[in-house]
């Protein structure tokens, strides 16, 4: 089973559409899918505080799994993501591409 929340819901929806009946999942739910990804990741004063806590962890996770994102054909911008100063910048380089 899988649950996708906000942007994760968009990623889960895309995965399910691509995997179709070949997915090992037997159930999935997507909650609060953002319709405008650009707007959904913009920083407000509240989000800026959260950004600082999240971005370091996201960059660490990316470094640990960089081989999954290095294929240029996939369109990920590893350099931009590793230098990201905000959640929005990271999302633009990695997540929005997927």
C-alpha positions as CSV (number, residue, x, y, z in Angstrom):
1,X,0.0,0.0,0.0
2,X,1.1,3.6,-0.5
3,X,-0.1,7.0,0.5
4,X,1.1,10.2,-1.3
5,X,0.6,13.6,0.4
6,X,0.8,16.9,-1.4
7,X,3.7,16.8,-3.9
8,X,4.2,13.1,-3.0
9,X,0.7,12.5,-4.2
10,X,1.7,13.8,-7.6
11,X,4.7,11.6,-7.6
12,X,2.6,8.5,-6.6
13,X,0.0,9.3,-9.3
14,X,2.7,9.5,-11.9
15,X,4.2,6.2,-10.7
16,X,0.9,4.4,-10.8
17,X,0.1,5.7,-14.3
18,X,3.5,4.5,-15.6
19,X,3.5,1.2,-13.7
20,X,-0.1,0.3,-14.4
21,X,-0.9,-3.3,-13.5
22,X,2.8,-4.1,-13.1
23,X,3.0,-2.3,-9.7
24,X,3.4,-4.5,-6.6
25,X,1.0,-2.1,-4.8
26,X,-2.5,-3.4,-4.0
27,X,-3.8,-0.1,-2.7
28,X,-2.9,3.6,-3.0
29,X,-4.4,6.9,-2.0
30,X,-3.3,10.4,-3.0
31,X,-4.2,13.3,-0.7
32,X,-4.0,17.0,-1.4
33,X,-2.4,17.0,-4.8
34,X,-1.1,20.5,-5.7
35,X,-2.3,21.6,-9.0
36,X,0.3,24.3,-9.5
37,X,3.7,22.9,-8.6
38,X,5.5,26.2,-9.0
39,X,3.1,27.9,-6.6
40,X,3.0,25.0,-4.2
41,X,6.8,25.2,-3.6
42,X,7.2,29.0,-3.3
43,X,8.5,30.2,0.0
44,X,6.4,32.2,2.4
45,X,7.9,33.5,5.7
46,X,6.5,30.4,7.5
47,X,7.9,28.1,4.8
48,X,11.4,29.7,5.0
49,X,11.9,28.4,8.5
50,X,10.8,24.9,7.4
51,X,13.0,25.2,4.3
52,X,16.1,25.5,6.4
53,X,15.3,22.4,8.3
54,X,14.3,20.3,5.2
55,X,16.9,21.3,2.6
56,X,19.9,19.9,4.4
57,X,18.2,16.6,4.9
58,X,17.0,16.5,1.2
59,X,20.6,17.2,0.0
60,X,22.0,14.5,2.3
61,X,19.4,12.0,0.9
62,X,20.3,13.1,-2.7
63,X,24.0,12.6,-2.1
64,X,23.4,9.1,-0.7
65,X,21.3,8.2,-3.7
66,X,23.0,10.3,-6.4
67,X,23.4,7.3,-8.8
68,X,19.6,7.3,-9.3
69,X,19.6,10.9,-10.5
70,X,22.8,11.2,-12.6
71,X,21.4,10.0,-15.9
72,X,21.2,13.3,-18.0
73,X,18.4,11.8,-20.0
74,X,16.2,11.9,-16.9
75,X,16.5,15.7,-16.9
76,X,17.5,16.1,-13.2
77,X,19.9,19.0,-12.4
78,X,22.1,17.4,-9.7
79,X,24.4,20.5,-9.4
80,X,21.5,22.9,-8.8
81,X,19.9,20.5,-6.3
82,X,23.1,20.0,-4.3
83,X,23.6,23.8,-4.1
84,X,19.9,24.6,-3.4
85,X,19.2,27.1,-0.7
86,X,15.5,26.6,-0.6
87,X,12.9,23.8,-0.9
88,X,11.6,25.5,-4.0
89,X,15.1,25.4,-5.7
90,X,15.5,21.7,-4.8
91,X,12.1,20.8,-6.1
92,X,12.7,22.7,-9.3
93,X,15.9,20.7,-9.9
94,X,14.7,17.3,-8.9
95,X,11.1,16.7,-7.9
96,X,9.3,18.8,-10.5
97,X,11.3,17.0,-13.2
98,X,10.0,13.7,-12.1
